[in-house]
Amino acid sequence: MAIQYKVLGQVAPTSATMTTLYTTPSNANTIVSTLAICNPNPTATANVPIHIVVIPNGQTLSQNNYIAYNLPIPSSDTITLTLGITLSGGDRIQVSSNGVSNISYSAFGTEII
């Protein structure tokens, strides 16, 4: 069994587009320790609402997948969420924001292969 501590994924999706931040490899399990969300737009709306979902392998997005819905991210600010999300092969994290593009999302954690 190999343990890899790593940057799991980084994306800056287009506004209102649900985008995959990370998908667990089919032969692995993952512990997502931290999500960092940055709003680098100094002129953006004060509180850009973001969404974070965890979708188990083989499922499609539904209401019960949200771990954050309309979480406000102030302009020129970063928030970090320490969550300890556990994922199996094929499980994925997706993210989106309303009204502003280029909100940056980063996931950090451990893959166990």
LINQUI-V914486 format. One record per residue. N is the residue number from 1. SS is DSSP state (alpha for helix, beta for strand, coil for the rest). PHI is phi in whole degrees, -180 to 180 (* if undefined). Layout:
BEGIN
{{N;SS;PHI} {N;SS;PHI}}
END
This chain:
BEGIN
{{1;coil;*} {2;coil;-103} {3;beta;-115} {4;beta;-123} {5;beta;-91} {6;beta;-161} {7;beta;-77} {8;beta;-82} {9;beta;-175} {10;beta;-144} {11;beta;-144} {12;coil;-137} {13;coil;-72} {14;coil;-66} {15;coil;-53} {16;coil;62} {17;coil;-116} {18;coil;-68} {19;beta;-129} {20;beta;-75} {21;beta;-88} {22;beta;-158} {23;beta;-126} {24;coil;-69} {25;coil;-57} {26;coil;-63} {27;coil;-99} {28;coil;-135} {29;beta;-123} {30;beta;-136} {31;beta;-115} {32;beta;-92} {33;beta;-83} {34;beta;-143} {35;beta;-115} {36;beta;-114} {37;beta;-124} {38;beta;-121} {39;beta;-107} {40;coil;-83} {41;coil;-91} {42;coil;-68} {43;coil;-104} {44;coil;-71} {45;coil;-51} {46;coil;-52} {47;beta;-128} {48;beta;-83} {49;beta;-78} {50;beta;-120} {51;beta;-130} {52;beta;-132} {53;beta;-130} {54;beta;-119} {55;beta;-116} {56;coil;-63} {57;coil;-52} {58;coil;85} {59;coil;-104} {60;coil;-110} {61;coil;-56} {62;coil;-142} {63;alpha;-57} {64;alpha;-76} {65;alpha;-85} {66;beta;-74} {67;beta;-107} {68;beta;-149} {69;beta;-136} {70;beta;59} {71;beta;-69} {72;beta;-79} {73;beta;-117} {74;beta;-65} {75;coil;-63} {76;coil;54} {77;beta;-139} {78;beta;-133} {79;beta;-121} {80;beta;-122} {81;beta;-118} {82;beta;-98} {83;beta;-121} {84;beta;67} {85;beta;-72} {86;beta;-107} {87;beta;-130} {88;coil;-105} {89;coil;-51} {90;coil;88} {91;coil;-67} {92;beta;-140} {93;beta;-111} {94;beta;-124} {95;beta;-139} {96;beta;-161} {97;beta;-135} {98;coil;-104} {99;coil;90} {100;coil;-138} {101;coil;-86} {102;coil;69} {103;coil;-69} {104;beta;-96} {105;beta;-120} {106;beta;-133} {107;beta;-118} {108;beta;-125} {109;beta;175} {110;beta;-130} {111;beta;-101} {112;beta;-115} {113;coil;-117}}
END
